[in-house]
């Protein structure tokens, strides 16, 4: 889950201490294991509500709680968004079909610390154009993470993501962005998926960012449905979303939301 871009305001970026970073590694590992299990469970004929409830069961069994449920009134345990739904979808009676793109975004609170990650699941055989969209969005996440190094700025992450997206003929959503994360789901700084090099907050060791490209096949414009949550592409074309929680270190960025915490290559 991410928050809506807003006008610039004073930024207070939390630097995590070593014990706090270790706690976030644990949260990252737990949420990754949950996401992997939910991803593997997605199949045609399921309702998105059934996926939501399965995720809730896994969160509970792991001694955690949903970071999304009741956050600003959000009614779901996870965000589950299908096809033209970009993000913030709510589990309903909608049935998953062959050829769908199902975006699963999970945030948990484990021992007071957030783990936040997302993936897009292709259901069965999908159109080659959709495979291209998924590959490009994953690559955009990879190049963005590669810029998450001390001395760089947030804009370096944003620029790398946007240029990769444009190169592949797609567009980056502008109204919703990545963010800092820690004890709170949304902390400073904002991490847009578009921007200019060498702009924005300077990256320092101990910062933790949720980097999450949201990429539309068509136009970048989005709107919010009548449920006041689900964000959809205005042109009705498919969208993809991938997310990792990333630690800025003295050297290589560390991806906290992996089955093992690893450094980006």
KAGI-V258277 format. One record per backbone hydrogen bond with DSSP energy under -1.0 kcal/mol. NH is the residue of the N-H (numbers start at 1). CO is the residue of the C=O. Records with the same first field share a line. If there is no record, write none. Layout:
BEGIN
NH=CO, CO
END
This chain:
BEGIN
5=175
16=206
21=17
22=18
23=19
24=20
25=21
26=22
27=23
28=24
29=25
30=26
31=27
32=28
33=29
34=30
35=31
36=32
37=33
38=34
39=35
40=36
41=37
45=96
46=43
48=94
49=92
51=47
52=48
53=49
54=50
55=51
56=52
57=53
58=54
59=55
60=56
61=57
62=58
63=60
64=59
65=109
67=107
70=74
71=68
73=70
74=71
79=105
80=89
81=103
83=101
85=82
86=231
96=46
99=123
100=97
102=121
103=81
104=119
105=79
106=117
108=115
109=65
110=113
113=110
114=182
115=108
117=106
118=243
119=104
121=102
123=100
130=127
131=127
132=128
133=129
134=130
135=131
136=132
137=133
138=134
139=135
140=136
141=137
142=138
143=139
144=140
145=141
146=142
147=144
148=145
149=147
151=203
152=149
154=201
155=199
156=153
158=154
159=155
160=156
161=157
162=158
163=159
164=160
165=161
166=162
167=163
168=164
169=166
170=165
171=216
173=214
177=3
178=191
179=210
180=187
181=208
182=184
187=180
191=178
203=152
206=248
207=204
209=246
210=179
211=244
215=240
216=171
217=238
223=232
225=230
228=225
231=87
232=223
233=84
234=221
236=233
239=83
240=215
242=213
243=118
244=211
246=209
247=254
248=207
254=247
255=262
256=245
262=255
264=253
END
